[in-house]
């Protein structure tokens, strides 16, 4: 995944005629970190990738998209997750957004007690989450929601929002991001 992200960031930065300095200013990510990520040597957090995607004004999945095929079977066990909260939050990009789809599908595992605050997504983005195991507390716009096994939630994701596993065991959820 690091190599895919590295190639995509470099390709998009060059396509948009951005220098490392310009992208650093737009994203708030240091030039040295950007350079390390582009070389495939860094292990960027999800928050860092959101800052980069927002800085370039591209969907998050433009950074994680794999080469297109007419069909695809995705094995989560073969994907390298993006990590947050010291590795306690694992985010697997199952079906990334692309230029034609406008949505992305993720599989997440959150260890007991884990917490992740997400940067705002692109303007107008809506998040759809279904909990398959556990109990997650989601906070957005000073509203707090408890979503448990078998329940789903939809909310505007173009503002800061957070996820907290309020249980002891691993919580499992699917997330769909819709980019209008």
Buried (B, 14 or more C-beta within 10 A) or exposed (E): BBEBBBBBBBEBBEEBEBEBEBBBEBBEBEBEBBEBBBEBEBBBBBBBBBBBBBBBEBBBBBBBBBEEEEEEEBEEEEBBBBBBBEEBBBBBBBBBBBEEBEBBBBBBBBBEEBBBBBBBBBEEBBBBBBBEBBBBBBBBEEEEEEBEBEEEBEBBBBBEBEBBBBBEEBBBBBBBBBBE
